[in-house]
Amino acid sequence: MLGYDSRAARAAWSVFLVALLLATMYWIRSVLLVFVLAILFAYLLTPVVNGVDRVIARGRSRTYSLAAVYGLLVALLITGGILIGNKVAEEASSLITRFPAFEGTLRQKLSSPDPAWLVPAKHYLQTQIDERAQSFGAVALPVIQRISAHAVAVLSNVVFVVLIPLLSFFFLKDGRKLTNQALSFTSGPRRAMWEDIIADLNILLGQFMRALVILSLVTLTVYSTFFAIAGLPYPLLLASIAALLEFVPLIGPLLGAAIALLAAGLSGASHLLLILLFIVAYRVFTDYILSPHLMSSGIELHPLLVIFGALAGEELAGIPGMFLSVPVLAVLRVLYVRVRKAQIVPASSVVS
């Protein structure tokens, strides 16, 4: 006769519930993505809203501060679109027009006998271009068209344009109330633990979003200035691409640097080594000085874990998944550290 073990049954039921929760999260990942992006956008605007709240609202409804911040945001987006967007569009159009001439420039550079130590490598590259140019064009053009169509679809999607700022508005307006209501279901040591977790997450996610925006703006300014001084064509376009790729962990900055070097080589720039040294120096400055200063000590993740998270995020949700991989891993780390600390402290107090 089979026996019934209540502990085994509870364990099996718990495993089933966790698996069901994970499966449900995967099925509704698109909806969760919108809400997560809205929360991150709210964290980005929180310091601005709090500052305006102290100046404008002065004890009145927070809605006044939110309306002022959103109005300022719309004005900045319109101004940026006029000043930068039009120039970027012009450079992109010029790049598409001149793209067929790049192959001829590259062939001319590869046929040059100087320097002598690079001749074997140049000959190999020229052979590869001759063999693969036609097939590359046949394959690359549809890929570029699909990427462009996808980017336009994402930017024009009403979910991203309207719903995310709208959800962020409510998170900013009622975030404290929602947090207090959630904490009301806990009491005692558990409530203190969750209060600490929420406080850590507020600091962590706020630092993360502000650091990304600052890094992106710094990259846009520094790259466009240097590329213009160096005489590199399409400086604002290349700088804008690199600035946007700052939001993709690890892979994004490398891809932005590779695109800039490729554009410099195809456009006939004679100082590729100088551009390469500048990009390396800038990456060292941002990765080891600026980024740690902006992030403080909130995100302490091993590079291998970041790479794994980026690749896993790309498999689950594409580019947005790569962007969200770092904050998700950092949040999981905060949860693990706080829960482990809450379990150790009571045990140590009992021993004492």
C-alpha positions in Angstrom: 0.0 0.0 0.0 1.4 3.4 -1.0 2.0 5.8 1.9 1.2 9.5 1.8 4.0 12.0 2.8 2.6 15.4 3.5 6.0 17.1 3.4 6.8 15.6 -0.1 3.3 16.7 -1.3 3.9 20.3 -0.1 7.3 20.3 -1.7 5.9 19.0 -5.0 3.1 21.6 -4.9 5.6 24.4 -4.3 7.7 23.2 -7.2 4.6 23.1 -9.4 3.6 26.7 -8.4 7.0 28.1 -9.1 7.1 26.3 -12.5 3.6 27.7 -13.3 4.7 31.2 -12.3 7.8 31.1 -14.5 5.8 29.7 -17.4 3.1 32.4 -17.0 5.8 35.1 -16.9 7.3 33.7 -20.1 3.9 33.7 -21.8 3.1 37.3 -20.9 6.7 38.5 -21.3 5.6 41.2 -23.8 3.2 42.7 -21.2 5.8 42.4 -18.5 8.3 44.2 -20.7 6.1 47.2 -21.1 5.5 47.5 -17.4 9.2 47.0 -16.6 10.2 49.7 -19.1 7.6 52.0 -17.6 9.0 51.4 -14.1 12.6 52.1 -15.3 11.4 55.3 -17.1 9.7 56.3 -13.8 13.0 55.8 -11.9 14.7 58.0 -14.5 12.3 60.9 -14.0 12.0 60.5 -10.2 14.8 63.0 -9.2 13.5 65.6 -11.7 9.9 65.2 -10.4 11.1 65.4 -6.8 13.0 68.6 -7.5 10.1 70.2 -9.3 7.8 69.0 -6.6 9.8 71.0 -4.0 9.8 74.1 -6.1 6.3 74.1 -7.7 4.0 71.9 -5.8 5.0 72.8 -2.2 2.6 70.5 -0.5 0.0 70.4 -3.3 -0.9 67.5 -5.5 2.1 65.7 -7.1 0.2 65.9 -10.4 1.3 69.5 -10.9 5.0 68.5 -10.8 4.3 65.5 -13.1 2.6 67.8 -15.6 5.5 70.3 -15.6 8.1 67.5 -16.0 6.2 65.8 -18.8 5.7 69.2 -20.6 9.4 69.8 -20.3 10.2 66.3 -21.6 8.0 66.9 -24.7 9.7 70.2 -25.3 13.1 68.6 -25.1 12.2 65.8 -27.4 10.8 68.2 -30.0 13.9 70.4 -29.7 16.3 67.4 -30.0 14.4 66.1 -32.9 14.7 69.4 -34.7 18.4 70.1 -33.9 19.7 66.5 -34.0 17.1 64.3 -35.7 17.1 66.3 -39.0 20.9 66.3 -39.2 21.1 62.6 -38.5 18.5 61.9 -41.2 20.5 64.0 -43.7 23.7 62.1 -42.9 21.9 58.7 -43.1 20.5 59.6 -46.5 23.9 60.7 -47.7 25.4 57.5 -46.5 22.9 55.4 -48.4 23.6 57.4 -51.5 27.4 57.1 -51.3 27.5 53.5 -50.1 28.3 52.0 -53.6 31.4 54.2 -53.8 32.8 52.8 -50.5 33.8 49.5 -52.1 35.9 51.3 -54.7 37.7 53.3 -52.0 38.4 50.1 -50.0 39.8 48.3 -53.0 42.1 51.3 -53.7 43.4 51.2 -50.2 43.9 47.5 -50.3 45.9 47.7 -53.6 48.4 50.2 -52.0 51.8 48.6 -51.4 52.4 50.6 -48.2 53.0 49.5 -45.6 54.8 46.4 -46.8 54.1 44.3 -43.7 50.4 44.6 -44.3 50.5 43.5 -48.0 49.6 39.8 -47.2 46.6 40.8 -45.1 45.5 43.3 -47.7 45.7 40.7 -50.4 43.7 38.3 -48.3 41.0 40.9 -47.7 40.8 41.9 -51.3 40.4 38.2 -52.3 37.6 37.8 -49.8 35.8 40.9 -51.1 36.1 39.7 -54.7 34.7 36.3 -53.8 31.9 37.4 -51.4 30.9 40.9 -52.5 27.9 39.8 -54.5 26.7 37.3 -52.0 27.2 39.8 -49.2 25.1 42.3 -50.9 22.4 39.8 -51.6 22.3 38.8 -47.9 23.1 42.1 -46.2 20.5 44.2 -48.0 17.5 42.2 -46.8 18.9 42.1 -43.3 19.4 45.8 -43.2 15.9 46.3 -44.5 14.4 44.0 -41.9 16.4 45.8 -39.1 15.3 49.2 -40.3 11.7 48.1 -40.6 11.8 46.6 -37.1 13.3 49.8 -35.7 10.6 51.9 -37.3 7.9 49.6 -36.1 9.2 49.7 -32.5 9.5 53.5 -32.5 6.1 54.0 -34.1 4.4 51.4 -31.8 1.7 53.1 -29.8 2.7 50.9 -26.8 6.2 52.5 -26.6 5.1 56.0 -27.6 2.0 56.3 -25.4 1.6 53.5 -22.9 5.0 53.5 -21.3 5.0 57.2 -20.5 1.4 56.9 -19.3 2.2 54.0 -17.0 5.2 55.8 -15.7 3.0 58.8 -14.9 0.9 56.6 -12.6 3.9 54.9 -11.1 5.4 58.3 -10.2 2.1 59.6 -8.9 1.0 56.7 -6.8 4.3 54.7 -6.3 4.6 55.4 -2.6 1.0 54.5 -2.0 1.3 51.2 -3.9 4.5 50.4 -2.0 2.8 51.0 1.4 -0.2 48.9 0.4 2.1 46.0 -0.6 4.1 46.3 2.6 0.8 46.2 4.6 0.6 42.5 3.9 3.8 41.8 5.9 4.8 42.5 9.5 7.7 42.1 11.9 11.1 41.1 10.6 9.7 40.3 7.2 8.4 43.8 6.8 11.8 45.3 7.8 13.5 43.0 5.3 11.2 44.1 2.4 11.6 47.7 3.4 15.3 47.3 3.1 14.9 45.5 -0.3 12.7 48.3 -1.7 15.1 50.9 -0.5 18.0 49.1 -2.1 16.1 48.7 -5.4 15.1 52.4 -5.5 18.8 53.4 -5.2 20.0 50.6 -7.6 17.5 51.2 -10.4 17.7 55.0 -10.1 21.4 54.9 -10.4 21.3 52.5 -13.3 18.9 54.5 -15.4 20.6 57.8 -14.8 24.0 56.3 -15.5 22.9 54.9 -18.8 21.4 58.2 -19.9 24.5 60.2 -18.9 26.8 57.7 -20.6 24.7 57.9 -23.7 24.7 61.7 -23.8 28.5 61.8 -23.0 29.1 59.3 -25.9 27.0 61.4 -28.3 28.9 64.6 -27.4 32.4 63.2 -27.3 32.1 61.0 -30.4 30.4 63.6 -32.5 33.0 66.3 -31.5 36.0 64.1 -32.2 34.6 62.6 -35.4 33.9 66.1 -36.7 37.4 67.4 -35.7 39.0 64.3 -37.3 37.1 64.9 -40.5 35.2 61.6 -40.3 32.1 61.7 -42.5 28.7 61.4 -40.8 29.9 62.3 -37.3 26.5 62.9 -35.8 25.0 59.7 -37.3 27.9 57.5 -36.1 27.8 59.2 -32.7 24.0 58.7 -32.4 24.4 55.0 -33.2 27.1 54.6 -30.6 25.0 56.6 -28.0 22.0 54.4 -28.5 24.1 51.2 -28.3 25.3 52.3 -24.9 22.0 50.9 -23.6 23.0 47.4 -24.7 25.4 45.9 -22.2 28.9 45.0 -23.3 28.0 44.1 -26.9 26.6 47.6 -27.7 29.7 49.7 -27.1 31.8 47.2 -29.0 29.4 47.3 -31.9 29.3 51.1 -31.9 33.1 51.2 -32.0 33.2 48.7 -34.8 30.7 50.6 -36.9 32.7 53.8 -36.5 36.0 52.1 -37.5 34.3 50.4 -40.5 32.8 53.8 -41.6 36.2 55.4 -41.3 37.9 52.7 -43.3 35.3 52.6 -46.0 35.2 56.4 -46.3 38.9 56.6 -47.0 40.0 58.1 -43.6 43.8 58.2 -43.5 44.2 58.1 -39.7 42.4 54.9 -38.6 45.1 54.3 -35.9 44.3 57.7 -34.3 40.5 56.9 -34.3 41.2 53.4 -32.9 43.4 54.9 -30.1 40.7 57.5 -29.3 38.0 54.8 -29.1 40.1 52.6 -26.9 41.0 55.5 -24.6 37.3 56.6 -24.4 36.2 53.0 -23.5 38.8 52.8 -20.8 37.7 56.1 -19.4 34.0 55.2 -19.4 34.3 51.6 -18.3 36.8 52.1 -15.5 36.2 55.7 -14.3 32.9 57.2 -15.4 30.6 54.2 -15.3 31.8 53.0 -11.9 31.4 56.5 -10.5 27.9 56.8 -11.9 26.8 53.4 -10.8 28.5 53.7 -7.4 28.5 50.2 -5.8 25.0 49.3 -6.6 25.7 46.9 -9.5 28.4 44.4 -8.6 28.1 41.7 -11.3 30.9 39.7 -12.7 31.5 40.3 -16.5 30.8 36.7 -17.3 27.4 36.9 -15.6 26.7 40.1 -17.5 27.6 38.4 -20.8 25.4 35.4 -20.0 22.5 37.7 -19.0 22.8 39.6 -22.2 22.8 36.5 -24.4 19.9 35.0 -22.4 18.0 38.2 -22.6 18.5 38.4 -26.4 17.0 34.9 -26.7 14.0 35.7 -24.6 13.1 39.2 -25.7 15.6 40.4 -28.3 17.3 43.8 -27.9 15.0 44.8 -25.0 15.9 41.6 -23.2 19.6 42.4 -23.5 19.0 45.9 -22.1 17.0 44.5 -19.2 19.5 41.7 -18.4 21.7 43.8 -16.2 19.0 45.4 -14.0 17.3 42.0 -13.6 20.5 40.3 -12.5 21.2 43.2 -10.1 17.7 43.0 -8.6 18.1 39.2 -8.1 21.4 39.9 -6.4 19.8 42.4 -4.1 17.1 39.9 -3.2 19.6 37.2 -2.5 21.8 39.4 -0.3 18.9 40.8 1.7 17.1 37.5 2.2 20.4 35.8 3.2 21.1 38.6 5.7 17.6 38.3 7.2 18.2 34.6 7.7 21.6 35.0 9.3 20.8 37.9 11.7 18.0 36.1 13.7 20.2 33.0 13.9 23.1 35.0 15.3 20.8 36.8 17.8 19.6 33.4 19.1 23.1 32.1 19.5 24.1 35.2 21.5 
